[in-house]
Amino acid sequence: MWSRARLHVVTGKGGTGKTTVAAALAVALAAGGGRTLLVEVEGRQGIAHLFDIPPLPYEERRIAVAPGGGEVRALAVDAEEALLEYFAMFYNLGFAARTLRRMGAIEFATTLAPGLRDVLLTGKVKEATTRAAGGVHTYDAVVLDAPPTGRVVKFLDVTRAMADLAKVGPIHSQSKGVVRLLHSADTAVHVVTLLEDLPVAETLETVAELDLADLRPGAVLINRARPSRLPARSVTAAANGRVEADRVRAGLLAAGLDLDSAVLEGLVAETVEHAVRVDAERQARTRLADAGLPLVELPELTEVGGDGVGLGGVYELAEALREQGVR
C-alpha cells in the first residue's frame, strides 16, 4: 500500500492529531532521498504552526529535510486562488478573473455551487499528484491533511457530483480526472484515531462510508499509543479491582521500599485505574482490527508544541512509521 499509493489522504476525528500524523507521514515517505508534498485545505495554517514557519502562501515551499537527504514541501490550497489559477489555465482569463474577485463573483460562484469549492481544492491536489516532466513525477508522494472524518467522504466524493452537473468543457474534464485519481489504487485514505470510544466508533463509521463511496481505506493510524505497565495476564483481574495489597507491599519491601499504608493504598488505586485503561484500549484495538485494515501505532510523546508535539516529535513519529514499514 505505501509504495503503490501516490496520494495519501489523512483524516481523523478532531483532536486525534491528524495534522501531526500527516506531517510525520510526509517526512517518513521522503526519507532516503524522496520528495513529498504536504498539502492542507482547511485554511488553518496548521502546517506552518507545526513547523514553526510563517503562514504558507499559495505556492509550494520546502519546509523540511527528511533523513537520508529527502525533501518535504508544503502547500496551503486556497479555493479563491485555485479558481483564479483554473480560469487562467482553462479559459485564459487571468486578468479578468482578478477583476471578478474584486467584484465578489468568486464568492458568488462557490455559494451558487457549494461543491465547487471542494472541486477546486481536490483539483489542485490532483494536479500536484499527477504533475510530471520527462516521464518523472515531480513528487514521489503527496500527503493531504484532509478535513475531519465527519466530512471527509463528502469532500472526496463531491467531484463525482460536479462531473455529473457539468456535462462538457474543462470543469467536466477536471472533475473526471479527480474522480479517477481518488477512486483508484493510487489513492489511500488513512484514518487517525485514539484508543477511545468516540474516535474508534467514528473511525469504523468512516471506513464503512469510504467502502460505500468506492474510496480506498488505507491504514488506521493509532496515535498516542501508551504501553501497558502490567503483565498481560494481570490486566483483567486488576481492572476488576483484584489487586492484592499485601503482594504489592512484599514486592516493594524486596526492592528496599517501605511505604506507609496511605501511599500503598494510592499505588493500588493507580494500578486499578491503569488496568482499566489498558483493558479498554485492548478492546478498542480488537474492534479496529476487526475492520480488516492495517494498524499502525504511534507512541504518545511528551514534548509540547505545534499540534500537540514539537518538530522533534514529528521526526520521532516519522521514524516510528518507518519502523512499521512505511516507505
C-alpha positions in Angstrom: 0.0 0.0 0.0 2.7 2.5 1.0 4.7 2.1 -2.2 1.7 1.7 -4.5 -0.3 4.8 -3.5 0.9 8.2 -4.7 -1.7 10.3 -2.8 -2.1 9.6 0.9 -5.2 11.3 2.4 -5.0 11.6 6.2 -8.2 12.2 8.1 -9.4 11.7 11.7 -11.7 13.0 14.3 -10.9 16.4 15.7 -8.3 16.2 18.5 -6.7 13.0 17.3 -3.6 14.8 16.0 -4.2 14.2 12.2 -2.1 17.2 11.1 0.9 16.0 13.2 0.5 12.5 11.8 0.1 13.8 8.2 3.4 15.7 8.7 5.2 12.7 10.1 3.9 10.6 7.2 5.3 13.1 4.7 8.7 13.0 6.4 8.7 9.2 6.5 7.8 8.9 2.8 10.6 11.4 1.9 13.3 9.6 3.9 16.1 8.1 1.9 16.1 10.7 -0.8 12.4 11.0 -1.7 10.4 14.1 -2.4 7.0 14.6 -0.9 4.4 17.4 -0.9 2.3 18.0 2.3 -1.0 19.8 1.5 -3.6 21.4 3.7 -7.0 22.6 2.5 -8.8 23.9 5.6 -7.2 27.4 5.8 -6.0 26.7 9.4 -2.3 27.1 8.6 -1.7 24.1 10.8 1.4 23.0 8.9 3.1 26.4 9.4 2.2 26.3 13.1 3.6 22.8 13.5 6.9 23.5 11.6 7.2 27.0 13.3 7.4 28.9 10.0 5.5 31.9 8.6 2.0 31.2 7.1 2.2 29.3 3.8 1.2 31.2 0.6 -0.4 29.6 -2.3 2.8 28.1 -3.6 4.9 25.0 -2.9 7.7 25.7 -0.5 10.3 23.5 1.1 9.7 23.2 4.8 11.8 20.2 6.0 14.7 17.9 5.1 14.0 14.2 5.7 16.6 11.7 6.9 18.8 10.4 4.1 18.5 13.6 2.0 14.8 13.6 1.3 12.8 16.8 1.0 9.3 17.8 2.2 7.5 20.7 0.5 4.2 22.1 1.7 1.2 23.9 0.1 -1.8 25.6 1.6 -4.5 25.4 -1.0 -6.8 28.5 -1.1 -10.1 28.0 -3.0 -10.1 31.5 -4.4 -6.5 31.3 -5.7 -7.2 27.9 -7.1 -10.2 29.3 -9.0 -8.0 32.1 -10.4 -5.5 29.5 -11.5 -8.3 27.5 -13.0 -9.6 30.5 -15.0 -6.0 31.2 -16.3 -5.3 27.6 -17.3 -8.6 26.7 -19.0 -10.3 30.0 -20.0 -7.3 32.4 -20.4 -9.0 34.8 -18.0 -6.1 35.5 -15.7 -6.6 39.3 -15.6 -10.4 39.2 -15.9 -10.5 36.7 -13.1 -8.8 39.2 -10.7 -11.5 41.7 -11.7 -14.1 39.1 -10.9 -12.5 38.6 -7.5 -12.8 42.3 -6.7 -16.5 42.2 -7.7 -17.1 39.2 -5.3 -18.0 36.9 -8.2 -15.8 34.1 -6.9 -17.7 34.0 -3.6 -20.9 34.2 -5.5 -19.9 31.2 -7.7 -18.9 29.0 -4.8 -22.1 29.9 -3.0 -24.2 29.1 -6.1 -22.5 25.7 -6.4 -21.2 24.8 -2.9 -19.4 21.7 -4.3 -17.3 23.9 -6.5 -15.0 24.8 -3.6 -14.1 21.2 -2.9 -13.7 20.5 -6.6 -11.1 23.4 -6.7 -9.3 22.1 -3.6 -9.2 18.4 -4.7 -8.4 19.5 -8.3 -5.2 21.3 -7.1 -4.2 18.2 -5.1 -4.8 16.0 -8.2 -2.6 18.4 -10.3 0.3 18.2 -7.9 0.0 14.4 -7.6 0.0 13.8 -11.3 2.4 16.5 -12.4 5.4 15.1 -14.3 8.2 16.2 -16.5 10.0 13.9 -18.9 8.0 11.0 -17.6 9.1 11.6 -14.0 6.7 12.7 -11.3 7.5 15.9 -9.5 6.7 14.3 -6.2 7.2 10.7 -5.1 4.1 11.1 -2.9 1.6 13.7 -1.9 0.1 13.7 1.6 -3.2 15.6 2.1 -4.1 16.8 5.6 -7.8 16.4 4.8 -11.0 17.5 6.6 -12.0 15.5 9.7 -13.8 12.2 9.4 -17.3 13.9 9.7 -17.0 15.3 6.3 -14.1 13.7 4.5 -16.2 11.3 2.3 -18.3 14.2 1.1 -15.2 16.2 0.4 -13.5 13.5 -1.6 -16.6 12.4 -3.5 -18.0 15.8 -4.4 -16.2 15.8 -7.7 -18.4 13.0 -9.0 -21.5 15.1 -8.4 -19.8 18.1 -10.1 -18.8 15.9 -13.1 -22.4 14.9 -13.5 -23.5 18.5 -13.2 -21.1 19.8 -15.9 -21.5 17.5 -18.9 -18.9 19.1 -21.2 -16.0 21.5 -21.0 -12.9 21.9 -18.8 -14.8 21.6 -15.5 -16.1 18.2 -16.7 -12.7 17.0 -17.7 -11.1 18.3 -14.5 -13.8 16.6 -12.3 -13.5 13.3 -14.2 -9.7 13.4 -13.7 -10.1 14.0 -10.0 -12.6 11.2 -9.7 -10.3 8.8 -11.5 -7.4 9.6 -9.1 -9.4 9.5 -5.9 -11.2 6.3 -6.7 -8.0 4.5 -7.9 -5.4 2.4 -6.2 -3.1 5.5 -6.5 -5.0 7.0 -3.5 -5.2 5.6 0.0 -7.3 7.2 2.8 -5.7 6.8 6.2 -7.7 7.4 9.4 -6.0 8.7 12.6 -7.6 7.6 15.8 -7.1 7.3 19.5 -7.9 4.2 21.5 -11.0 5.8 23.0 -14.7 5.0 22.4 -15.7 8.0 20.3 -12.7 8.2 18.0 -12.8 4.4 17.4 -16.6 4.5 16.7 -16.1 7.4 14.2 -13.2 5.6 12.6 -15.2 2.5 12.0 -18.1 4.5 10.6 -15.7 6.4 8.3 -14.2 3.2 7.0 -17.7 1.9 6.2 -18.5 5.1 4.4 -15.3 5.0 2.4 -16.2 1.5 1.2 -19.7 2.5 0.2 -18.3 5.5 -1.8 -15.7 3.3 -3.5 -12.9 5.1 -1.9 -10.0 3.0 -0.7 -9.2 2.9 3.0 -5.5 2.6 3.8 -4.3 2.2 7.3 -5.7 3.0 10.7 -3.1 5.2 12.4 -3.4 4.8 16.2 -1.9 7.9 17.7 -0.7 8.5 21.3 -0.5 4.7 22.0 0.7 4.1 25.6 2.4 1.0 26.8 1.0 -1.3 29.5 3.0 -1.4 32.7 1.3 -4.6 33.8 1.8 -8.2 32.6 -1.0 -9.1 30.1 -2.2 -11.9 32.4 -2.8 -9.4 35.2 -4.7 -6.8 33.4 -8.2 -8.2 33.6 -8.0 -9.1 37.3 -6.6 -5.7 38.1 -9.2 -3.9 36.0 -11.8 -5.6 38.2 -10.2 -4.4 41.3 -8.4 -7.6 42.3 -5.0 -6.2 43.4 -3.5 -7.8 46.5 -2.1 -5.0 48.6 0.0 -7.5 50.6 1.7 -8.8 47.5 2.4 -5.2 46.4 3.9 -4.4 49.8 6.1 -7.5 49.7 7.4 -6.7 46.3 8.2 -3.1 47.4 10.0 -4.4 50.5 12.0 -6.7 48.4 13.1 -3.7 46.4 14.0 -1.8 49.5 11.0 0.4 49.7 9.0 0.5 52.9 5.9 2.7 52.3 3.2 3.7 54.7 -0.3 2.4 54.3 -1.7 5.6 52.7 0.9 5.6 49.9 0.4 1.9 49.4 -3.4 2.4 49.0 -2.7 5.1 46.5 -0.5 2.8 44.4 -3.1 0.1 44.4 -5.8 2.6 43.3 -3.5 3.8 40.5 -2.8 0.2 39.5 -6.5 -0.4 39.1 -7.0 2.8 37.2 -4.2 1.9 34.8 -5.5 -1.6 34.3 -9.0 -0.2 33.5 -7.5 2.0 30.8 -5.3 -0.8 29.4 -8.2 -3.2 29.2 -10.4 -0.6 27.4 -7.6 0.1 24.9 -7.1 -3.6 24.3 -10.8 -3.9 23.5 -10.6 -0.8 21.2 -7.7 -2.4 19.3 -9.7 -5.6 18.8 -12.6 -3.5 17.3 -10.2 -1.8 15.0 -8.6 -5.0 13.9 -12.0 -6.5 13.0 -12.3 -3.8 10.3 -9.5 -5.7 8.4 -7.2 -2.7 7.9 -3.5 -2.5 8.8 -3.0 -0.9 12.2 0.0 1.4 12.7 0.7 2.6 16.3 2.4 5.8 17.1 3.7 6.5 20.6 2.5 9.2 23.0 5.0 12.0 23.1 5.6 14.4 25.9 7.2 17.3 24.1 4.6 20.1 23.8 4.2 22.5 20.9 2.5 22.6 17.5 -0.4 20.2 17.2 0.5 18.5 20.5 4.2 17.8 19.8 7.2 19.8 18.8 9.0 19.5 15.5 11.3 16.9 17.0 8.3 14.9 17.8 7.3 14.9 14.1 10.6 13.3 13.2 10.2 10.8 16.1 6.8 9.8 14.8 8.2 9.6 11.2 10.8 7.1 12.5 8.1 5.1 14.2 6.3 4.9 10.8 9.4 3.8 9.0 10.0 1.1 11.6 6.5 -0.2 10.8 7.1 -0.5 7.0 6.2 3.0 5.7 8.4 3.6 2.7 
